[in-house]
């Protein structure tokens, strides 16, 4: 029997994980079980992920597991269409990836992947009753909405080049179309937390962006960056030299470099925060498995999310960098992606992508804004 597409597997896995057992365990036992699973995932994500004995990639099942902001000008709701995909029109060309419905579903899946990886945490910075939160590159707004629910006393602002956020949101959350790399119009010291996630493939000038963030965070406030490092790694020698995913990411990196984007710049984020003036800088590096090869069920789910995110997004990820940057034809892109899809579905390759979380604090007694 043919295996269902990854996105259907992910949906199936989510449904089966949410099924109620015929006899629910006591609340304390369930809480202890969930904490144990979170501890196992946290340990493996930072050390070695234990692989499943069976490498066959079969259909996977488990029992384990307002107000609208109307401040957007009609002109920024225009879109650009290319090769059958929809792109943002505001500051056209700044972001090389689509913003259509399939891409939005992929963004929400990335959010679920990270939340599962981090044991339900939306951030690691030690916030203390934040009042004003800025989410840069908010995308579908899912993180901003969740953090607005977690901190109902805070005002949350999500900004993005695309007006794709939902209309009905918590009363303390709003969205604006804005370019984070343009001069910020907010007053100095306006925010006590700035959040940036999955922007490594978009930002051209990280030092300038982080300096602007520093100037607009109040003394004692925090900034946090959460980014995938787009390089596949393997700890047990199961990844071969001709691994299709590795070749794919190499071409994406080369295509984005044409537009001044360094796909692997994530490794310098901790030092960039220090250079911008932040103190108490901490970095955590996790391993996100690519595929359902881990033995631990939560790790397996996280790996399925990542595989689905890449599999479902192959065309959208490739078209901009490959056709605009590397001057490939759309037909050549599609032919190349056939082999990449096959390598993604091979669970005998125990590959993973590093995920970097870096956070830092603006000094309580800060020097003059720079």
N, C-alpha and C positions, 0 to 999 in steps of 0.2 A: 504494500500500500504506500502511495506517495506521501511524503511528510507534508503537513500543512505549512504555509508560509510562516516565517518567524513572527510576524505581527499577530497572526491568529494563535500561534503557540503562546505568545505572551498574554493575550486576552484569556485564553483557556486556563493558563497557569494562575492568573489573577482570580478568576472565578473559583477555581478549585481551592485556592488558598483561603478564600473568604467563606467557604462552606462551613456551616455550624455543625459540629459533631453531634451525634444522636444524644450524647450525654456530656454536657459541658463540664469541664473540670472546675473545681473551686477557683474563685478569682485569684487567690494568692498563688495557687499552683500555676495557673496560666501566666501570671505576672512573672513568676520565677523562671518559667520555661522561656518566655520571650526575652528576659534579661540574659539567660544563658546563651540563647541563639545570638543575641546582639554581641555578647562578649566573644563568642567563637568567631563571628564574622569580623569583628574589629581586630582580633589577633591575627587571623589569616590574611586580612587585607594588608597588614603591615609586615607580615613575615612570609610564610610559604602557604599557598593555597593547596589544600589536599585534593587530589584528583580522584574522580570516580573510577572504580575498577573497570567498568564496562565503557569502552570508548564509542560504542554505537550511538549515533545521534537520532534516536527514535523519538516519536511523539512523547512528550514529557508530561507526567501528571504527578501531583503531590496532594496530600491531605494536610501537610504541615501548615501549611500556611493559611436699599442701595440707591447703591446710588451710582449713576453713570457720570463720568466726566465728559462734558460736552464742549470742552475748550479747544477741540481739534478743528483746524481750518479745513474746509472741504478740499482744498487743493492738495493737501498731503495724503488724502485718501486715494489719489490716483496711483496706478500701478504700471509697471513695465512688464511686457511679456516677451519671452525669448525661448525658443525651442520647446514651446508648450508648457513652460513653467512661469510662475508669477513672481516678480521681484519688486522691491520697494522703489518708489519714484522720488521721494524726498532724499536729497543728496545722492542722486542716482549713481550707482557704481561703487559706493563706499563699502557696501557689504556684498560679497560675491555669491550669496546663497539665496534660494527662494524663500518666500514667506507665505506660500499657499497652504491650503488645508492639510495636505499630507505632511508638509514640513512642520506645521503647528502640532500635529499629533506626535511627531517624532520628538519635538521639544518637550512636550509633556511627559513622554516616556523617559527622557533623560533626567527630568526632575524626579520621577519615581525611582529611577536607578540610584541617584545620589542619596536620596532620603533613606532608602534601604541600606545603602553602604554605610551611611553615617548613623545608623541606629535611630532614625527618626529626627535627628538634629537638623535644624535649618541653618545653623551657623555654629562656629566654635569660638568666636570672639566672646569674651565674658561680659555680656551686656548687662546693664543694671537699669531697668525701667527706661528704655530708650523712648525718646519723644519724637524725633524726626529721622526717618530712615529713607535712604535713596537706593533704589535698585537700578543699576546701570545695565542696559541691554536686557530689559525685562522680558522680551519675547511675548509669550502668551500671557504673561503676568501671573503665572501660577505660584512662583515663589513669593511675590509681593502680596498676593491674596492670603497665602498660608501664614506669612509672618504678620500680616495685619490681624489675622484671627488670634495668633499667639500673643500679640501685644496690642490689645484693643485701645490702650491709652496712647498709642503712638500714631503719628501721621506718616503714612507710607506713600512715597512717590516712585512710580516706575517709569523709566524713560526708554524709548526705543525709536529706531528709524521707521518702523512699521506700525500703523495703528490697527493691530490685530488682537487687541486685548478684549475681554468680554465687557458687555455693557453693565451688567449687574454685578457689583462688587461690594465688599464690606464698606460701611460709611467712612472708614478712616483710610481708605485706599483710593488713589487716583493715578491716572496715567497721562503722559504727555509725549508727543512726538518731538524728539530732540536728538541732537548729535552730541554724544559725550565728548568727542574730540574737538568740538567747537568751544569757544570761550563760554564759561558757565555764567549764567545771568543771576544765579542765586546769590544772596548776600554772604559775606564771609562768616565762617563758624555756624552755618545754617543747620548742619546735620550732626547727629551723634553716632550714626552708623551708616557706612557706605558699603554696599554689597555688589560684587562683580562676579559673574559666573558664566562659563562657556563663551568668553569673549576673546580668547587667545587667537582665534582664526580671523578676527576682525580689526583689532586695534593696531594702528600703525606706529603710534608714538606713545609707548607706555610711560616713559619718564614725565612727559608733559601732562598726561592724564592723571597720574598719581600726584603730581604737584598741585594740580587743580583740586583734586580731592582733598589733599592736605589743607589747602587754604580754606576749604569750605566745610571742614569738620571742626567741631568745637574742641577746645582743649580737653583732653581726657576721653575723647570719642575714638571710635574704632573703624577700621576698614578691613574687609576680608575678600580675598580672591580665591575662587574655586575653579580649577582648570584641569582638563585632561591634557596629558602629554601625548601627542599623537605619534608615538613610536611603539611598535609592538615588541614585547619582550617575552622571554620564556626561561623558566628555571630548571627544566628537566631535559632539555635537548630534543624535544619533540617538534620544534619548529625548523622546517627545512629552508635551505638557501633561496628557493624559488617561491616562497610563501606569497600568495597573491595579495593578501592584505598589506604586507610590508611594501610591495611594489606600488600599490594604490596610494598609500599615504606618502610615499616618496614623490610621486607625481603631483599630488595635491600640494605638498610643500613647495615644489618647484613652480607650480602655477601661481600660488599666492605670492611668492617672492617677487614676481613681476609687478605686483601692485603694492609692494613695500610691506608685506605682512610676513613676519617670521613665525611659522607654525609651531616651532619648538622653543619659543622664547620663555615658556612657562618656568623653565629651570632658573631663570634670573629674577623671579618675582620677589623673593625674600630680600635680596640685595637692593632691588629697586625701591622697596618700601623704606629701607634704611636710608638710602640716598635721598629720598624725598623728605626725610626728617622724622619718620615714624620710629617709635621705640617699642620695646617689649614684643619684638617680632618673633613669631613662632611659625614653624612649618611642619605639616603632617603630610606624609606621602603614603597613599593607599594603592593596592593593586586591584584593578577591576578586571575580572576574567572575561575573555572574549569567547562566549559560547557556554554550553551547559556541561562542560567537562568537570567542574568541581564536585566533590562529594557532598559538601554541606548544602542543604536545600536552599537556604537564603542566598548563599554564594551562587548557586545554580540559577536562581531567579535573577540576580544581579547580572550574571553573565548572559542570560537570555535577553535581558533588556539591552545590554550593550550590543550584542549581535544584531538584534532587531533594529536598533538605532542606526547602525552602519548599513545593514542589508537594505532596509527600507529607504535609506537616504542616499544610496550610492549614486543614483543619477543626479539628484539635486546637489550633492557635494561635488561631483566631478564636473558638471557642465560648465560652471563659471570658470574655475581655474584652468580646466583643460582646453576649452574652446577660446576663451578670452585671453588667457595667459599663455598657454602652450600652443595655441592655434591648431588644435586638433579639430577634425570635423565631428559633428554629432554622431555620425555613423561609426567612426573609429572609436569613440567613447563607448558606445553600446557594445561593440565587439570585445573591447578590452574588459568590460565589466562582467562578461560571462564567466571568465576564469576567476575573477575576484569573488563572485557569488559562490562558486564551487569551493573555494578555499575557506570561506566563512562557515560553510556547513560541515566542514571536516572537524569533528570533535576530538580526533586523535592528536590534534595540535593544541597543546596546552599554553596558549598565548594569553597575554593580558596587556592592558594599557595602564601606565601610572596615572594617578589622580592626585594633584597637589592642592592642598589647602594652606593658604598663607594668610595670617592676620597680624595686624599691628595697631598700635595706639598713638594718637597724637599726644605729645607731652602735655601734662596738666599745666605746667608753666612753659608755654612754647615761646620760642624766639619769634621775632617779627615774621609775618608771612613772607614767603619768598616766591 
